[in-house]
Amino acid sequence: MSSDTDLDLVFKNAAGKKVILNIEEPKPGVTKAEIDAAMQAIVENNVFTTTGGDLVEAVEGRIRTTTLDVVAA
């Protein structure tokens, strides 16, 4: 059994579509304040653009842990 942890940063772009940036293996113990600050900096500094335009709103940050159980080799 193994597990994998990712940080998903969810934004809204200029077209109103959700955009998810995935960060693999974020530092252990990352806080809500750190995630909020990073997301706000991404929006304010126009770091990324999408096919639907610039990222215009930080929607949510979420930690996602996936557990894998190998059942056959």
C-alpha positions in Angstrom: 0.0 0.0 0.0 1.3 3.5 -0.8 -0.2 6.9 -0.5 0.3 10.1 -2.5 -0.5 13.7 -1.3 -1.3 16.5 -3.7 -2.4 20.1 -3.2 -5.1 21.3 -5.6 -5.5 25.0 -6.1 -8.8 25.8 -7.7 -9.3 29.1 -9.5 -11.9 30.7 -11.7 -10.7 32.1 -15.1 -12.1 35.1 -17.0 -14.5 32.8 -18.9 -16.0 31.7 -15.5 -14.6 28.1 -15.8 -12.8 26.3 -13.0 -9.1 25.7 -13.4 -7.2 23.4 -11.1 -3.4 23.7 -10.5 -2.0 20.5 -9.0 1.1 20.6 -6.8 2.5 17.1 -6.0 3.8 16.4 -2.5 3.3 19.8 -0.8 5.3 20.4 2.3 4.0 18.7 5.3 1.8 20.9 7.5 1.1 23.5 4.9 -1.5 25.9 6.5 -4.6 27.5 5.2 -3.0 30.9 5.5 -0.1 29.8 3.3 -2.4 28.4 0.7 -4.6 31.5 0.7 -1.6 33.8 0.3 -0.1 31.7 -2.5 -3.4 31.7 -4.4 -3.9 35.4 -4.0 -0.4 36.1 -5.2 -1.0 33.9 -8.3 -4.2 35.9 -9.1 -2.7 39.4 -8.3 0.5 38.8 -10.3 -1.3 37.2 -13.3 1.1 34.3 -13.1 -0.9 31.9 -15.4 -3.3 32.3 -18.3 -5.7 29.7 -19.6 -7.6 29.1 -22.8 -10.5 30.9 -21.0 -8.3 33.9 -20.1 -6.5 35.0 -17.0 -7.1 33.5 -13.6 -9.4 36.0 -11.9 -10.5 34.4 -8.6 -9.1 32.0 -6.0 -11.9 29.5 -5.3 -10.4 26.9 -2.9 -7.3 25.0 -1.9 -7.6 21.4 -1.0 -5.2 18.6 0.1 -5.9 15.4 -1.7 -4.5 12.1 -0.4 -4.8 9.0 -2.6 -4.1 5.5 -1.2 -3.1 2.8 -3.6 -3.5 -0.9 -2.8 -1.7 -3.2 -5.3 -3.8 -6.3 -5.8 -1.9 -8.0 -8.6 1.6 -7.8 -10.0 
